[in-house]
């Protein structure tokens, strides 16, 4: 039976409704837009007169979304066609970037945060070559888009590292050399301390980076590296921990400093709200205690990036257990290596960690 597409006002209301109002979305036979309507970018208000200024003071963490899957590489890295830099917008002022695992097997994360007066890039990845790893080009595109949405011509950029010694996080720094309106936190330990005002107090005390209403805290956390620092974002309640604590193989450089830094973070999260710890890498699988070997470029069963703050207490307890010992220790969400090779293996599966074999990828 042929249907009549003509609009029938008698059928437009709910027959059970006492008011019998017409269908709230209007005439279904008409087009979506009235004549003359143009498609516009809803994120860019027309006829803007002043720049947008955000109030970053809020009760609880700012909303955002990390519910997605990272690209996981290929068995043959040369054939991989995924983006060299994967970009995820957590919210309007927070971006998470990851280097393609086929460009560098460690696939490090970098983080881009915006405030009213500036932007902060945390870490710069494992590859200096801008053609293989176009980090600056990607960051510049995000900055330009953000400025367009906020009615600004430009925004100053600060580039900081969780460790200037970590080759998996500092190689892309050269791409920002000479970039206009850019401040690069010095890599040498003494200069880095001076930049944050920590000359006399290191490794105690704390520094700050003011982005304009969004003040990022800087916490000294040596242990895996002599110059390690973590960053706290009170807007999203994130704690960026770099190589100190992440879902992967944690290579302890100085176990005394490592324990002290975890104690410092434990005390910090007891005083400040922290939603997630976001580290520099993901090497663990989604099954407890299992991890990918070094140089793997195909990681289809990765654990999620974010870690809950209670894992600081777990890491601290086991760091104390292996302090002064040359050994590895497997936990469900990370593996500690103290004084041994990151390729060290054990035939004894630890108690309290379910021994589950991950599915075999094909």
C-alpha positions in Angstrom: 0.0 0.0 0.0 1.4 3.3 -1.0 2.0 5.8 1.8 1.1 9.5 1.5 4.1 11.6 2.4 2.0 14.7 2.9 1.9 16.2 6.3 -1.3 15.4 8.2 -1.9 17.6 11.2 -4.4 15.2 12.6 -1.7 12.7 13.1 1.0 15.1 14.4 0.0 14.8 18.1 0.0 12.0 20.6 -3.5 10.6 20.7 -3.1 9.9 24.4 -2.0 13.5 25.1 -4.5 15.8 26.9 -3.2 18.8 25.0 -2.9 17.1 21.5 0.1 19.4 20.7 1.7 19.1 17.3 4.8 17.0 16.9 7.6 19.1 18.6 10.1 18.6 15.8 7.8 20.2 13.2 6.7 19.1 9.8 8.6 15.8 8.9 7.9 16.5 5.2 10.0 19.6 5.2 13.8 19.8 4.9 16.1 20.0 7.9 17.1 23.6 7.3 14.9 26.5 6.2 15.7 28.1 2.8 18.9 30.1 2.9 20.4 28.4 5.9 24.2 27.9 5.7 26.3 25.2 7.4 28.6 26.9 10.0 31.1 25.7 12.5 29.1 25.6 15.7 32.3 25.8 17.8 33.2 29.2 16.3 30.6 31.9 17.2 30.0 34.4 14.4 30.9 38.1 14.8 33.1 37.5 17.9 34.3 40.8 19.5 36.4 39.5 22.4 38.4 36.3 23.2 36.8 33.6 25.2 38.0 33.4 28.8 37.3 30.2 30.8 36.9 29.8 34.5 39.0 26.8 35.4 37.9 26.7 39.0 35.4 23.9 39.4 34.1 21.4 41.9 35.5 18.0 41.0 37.4 17.1 37.8 36.4 18.7 34.5 34.4 16.3 32.3 36.2 14.5 29.5 36.3 11.3 27.6 39.1 8.7 27.0 36.7 5.9 26.0 38.4 4.9 22.8 41.1 2.5 21.5 44.6 3.5 20.6 46.0 2.4 17.3 48.0 -0.7 18.0 50.5 -1.1 15.1 51.3 -3.8 12.6 53.4 -7.0 12.5 55.2 -5.4 9.6 55.9 -1.8 10.7 56.8 -0.6 7.2 53.3 -1.4 6.0 51.5 0.4 8.7 49.3 3.3 7.5 47.9 4.7 10.7 48.6 8.3 11.6 52.1 9.1 12.8 50.6 11.0 15.7 47.2 9.9 17.1 45.3 12.8 18.7 42.4 12.5 21.1 40.6 15.5 22.6 39.7 14.7 26.2 37.9 18.0 26.5 38.0 21.5 25.0 41.3 22.3 26.7 43.0 19.0 27.1 44.5 16.8 24.4 46.2 13.4 24.5 48.7 12.6 21.7 50.5 9.3 21.1 53.3 8.4 18.8 52.6 5.5 16.3 54.1 2.3 17.7 55.4 1.5 14.2 57.4 4.8 14.2 58.9 3.9 17.6 58.1 0.8 19.5 57.7 2.6 22.9 54.8 4.6 21.5 55.1 7.4 24.1 52.3 9.7 25.1 52.4 13.5 25.1 49.9 15.8 26.6 48.7 19.3 25.5 47.0 21.5 28.0 45.4 25.0 27.4 44.7 27.9 29.8 43.6 31.4 29.2 47.1 32.7 28.8 49.1 29.8 27.4 49.5 26.2 26.4 51.7 23.4 27.9 53.1 20.4 26.0 54.3 17.7 28.3 56.9 15.5 26.7 57.9 15.3 23.1 58.1 11.6 22.0 60.9 9.4 20.9 61.7 10.6 17.4 63.5 13.8 16.3 62.7 13.4 12.6 59.7 15.7 11.8 58.9 13.8 8.7 58.6 10.4 10.5 57.0 11.9 13.5 55.4 15.3 12.8 54.8 16.3 16.4 55.3 20.1 15.9 53.1 20.1 12.8 50.4 18.3 14.8 50.7 20.6 17.8 50.7 23.7 15.6 47.4 22.5 14.0 45.8 22.0 17.4 47.0 25.4 18.6 45.6 27.1 15.4 42.2 25.4 15.8 42.0 26.2 19.5 42.9 29.9 18.8 40.2 30.0 16.1 37.6 28.7 18.5 38.6 31.1 21.2 38.9 34.2 19.1 42.7 34.6 19.5 45.5 35.3 17.1 48.0 33.1 18.9 48.8 31.5 22.2 52.2 31.1 23.9 53.5 27.5 24.2 55.6 26.0 27.0 57.3 22.7 26.3 58.3 20.6 29.4 59.6 17.1 30.0 58.9 14.5 32.7 62.6 13.7 32.2 65.2 15.3 30.1 67.3 12.1 30.4 64.6 9.9 28.9 65.3 9.3 25.2 61.8 8.1 24.7 60.3 11.4 25.7 62.9 14.1 24.7 63.7 13.5 21.1 61.0 15.6 19.6 62.2 18.6 21.5 64.4 19.7 18.6 61.3 20.2 16.4 60.4 23.2 18.6 63.8 24.9 18.6 63.4 28.4 17.2 59.6 28.3 17.3 58.2 31.8 17.9 56.4 32.5 21.2 57.7 29.2 22.7 59.4 28.5 26.0 61.4 25.3 26.3 62.2 24.1 29.8 65.9 23.3 29.8 67.0 19.7 29.8 70.1 19.8 32.1 69.1 19.1 35.7 70.7 22.2 37.2 69.0 24.5 34.7 65.7 22.7 35.0 65.7 23.1 38.8 66.4 26.8 38.4 63.6 27.2 35.9 61.0 25.8 38.4 62.6 27.5 41.4 63.7 24.3 43.0 67.5 25.0 43.3 67.5 24.9 47.1 64.7 22.4 47.8 65.1 19.6 45.3 63.8 16.9 45.5 61.4 18.5 48.0 59.3 21.5 47.3 57.2 22.1 44.1 57.1 24.4 41.1 54.3 25.7 39.0 53.4 26.6 35.4 50.7 29.2 35.2 48.7 28.9 31.9 46.2 31.6 32.9 43.6 30.4 35.4 44.9 26.8 35.0 48.0 26.4 37.2 50.0 23.2 36.6 51.9 21.9 39.6 55.4 20.5 39.2 56.5 17.7 41.7 60.1 16.4 41.8 59.9 12.6 41.3 63.4 11.2 40.6 63.9 7.5 40.7 63.7 6.1 37.2 65.7 9.2 36.1 67.7 11.7 38.2 65.7 14.6 36.8 62.2 13.1 36.9 59.2 15.3 37.6 55.5 14.8 37.6 52.8 17.3 36.7 49.5 17.9 38.4 46.5 19.4 36.6 43.9 20.6 39.1 41.4 21.2 36.3 41.1 17.6 35.2 42.6 16.2 38.4 45.2 14.4 36.3 48.7 13.5 37.6 51.2 13.0 34.7 53.8 10.7 36.0 56.0 10.0 32.9 58.2 6.9 33.5 57.9 6.9 37.3 54.6 5.0 37.3 52.8 3.7 34.2 51.3 0.5 33.0 54.5 -1.1 31.8 58.0 -2.2 32.7 59.4 0.4 35.2 63.2 0.4 35.2 64.3 1.8 38.5 67.5 3.8 38.3 67.8 4.6 42.1 65.6 2.6 44.4 66.0 5.0 47.3 64.9 8.0 45.2 62.1 5.8 43.7 60.6 5.0 47.0 60.9 8.6 48.2 59.2 9.9 45.1 56.3 7.4 45.5 56.0 8.5 49.1 55.9 12.1 47.9 53.1 11.3 45.4 51.2 9.2 48.1 51.2 12.2 50.4 50.2 14.5 47.5 47.1 12.5 46.5 46.0 12.4 50.1 45.8 16.2 50.1 44.8 16.9 46.5 42.1 15.2 44.4 43.5 13.0 41.6 41.2 11.2 39.2 43.8 9.4 37.1 47.5 8.9 36.8 48.6 9.2 33.2 52.0 7.9 32.4 54.3 8.0 29.4 53.7 4.6 27.9 51.5 1.5 27.9 53.4 -1.8 27.8 51.0 -4.1 29.8 48.4 -6.3 28.2 44.8 -6.3 29.4 45.4 -9.5 31.3 47.1 -9.1 34.7 50.9 -9.1 34.8 51.5 -9.8 31.1 53.4 -7.3 29.0 54.7 -6.8 25.5 58.5 -7.4 24.9 60.8 -4.6 23.8 60.7 -3.6 20.1 57.2 -5.1 19.6 55.3 -3.0 16.9 52.0 -4.9 17.1 50.1 -4.5 20.4 46.4 -5.3 19.9 45.7 -6.2 23.6 47.0 -3.2 25.5 45.8 -2.2 28.9 44.2 1.2 29.2 46.4 4.2 29.7 44.8 5.6 32.9 45.7 4.3 36.3 43.8 4.9 39.6 45.6 6.7 42.5 45.5 3.7 44.7 48.1 2.1 42.6 50.6 4.5 44.1 50.2 2.7 47.4 50.6 -0.7 45.7 53.7 0.4 43.8 55.2 1.9 47.0 54.7 -1.3 49.0 56.4 -3.4 46.4 59.2 -0.9 45.7 60.0 -1.1 49.4 60.0 -4.9 49.1 62.7 -4.9 46.3 64.7 -2.0 47.6 68.4 -3.0 47.8 67.8 -6.2 45.8 68.5 -7.0 42.2 65.2 -8.5 41.0 62.1 -8.0 39.0 58.6 -8.1 40.5 55.4 -8.6 38.5 52.2 -7.0 39.5 48.9 -6.9 37.6 49.3 -3.3 36.3 53.1 -2.9 36.2 56.4 -4.7 36.5 59.3 -3.3 38.6 62.9 -3.9 37.5 65.5 -3.0 40.0 69.2 -3.6 39.1 68.3 -6.1 36.3 67.8 -6.0 32.6 64.4 -5.0 31.3 64.6 -8.2 29.3 64.8 -10.2 32.6 62.3 -13.1 32.8 61.1 -15.2 35.7 59.8 -18.8 35.8 58.0 -18.3 39.1 54.6 -16.6 38.7 53.9 -14.2 41.7 51.2 -15.0 44.2 48.2 -12.8 44.0 48.4 -12.2 40.2 46.0 -14.3 38.1 48.0 -16.3 35.5 45.8 -15.8 32.4 47.2 -16.3 28.9 46.1 -13.6 26.5 44.5 -14.6 23.2 46.9 -15.1 20.3 46.6 -12.4 17.7 46.3 -13.5 14.0 
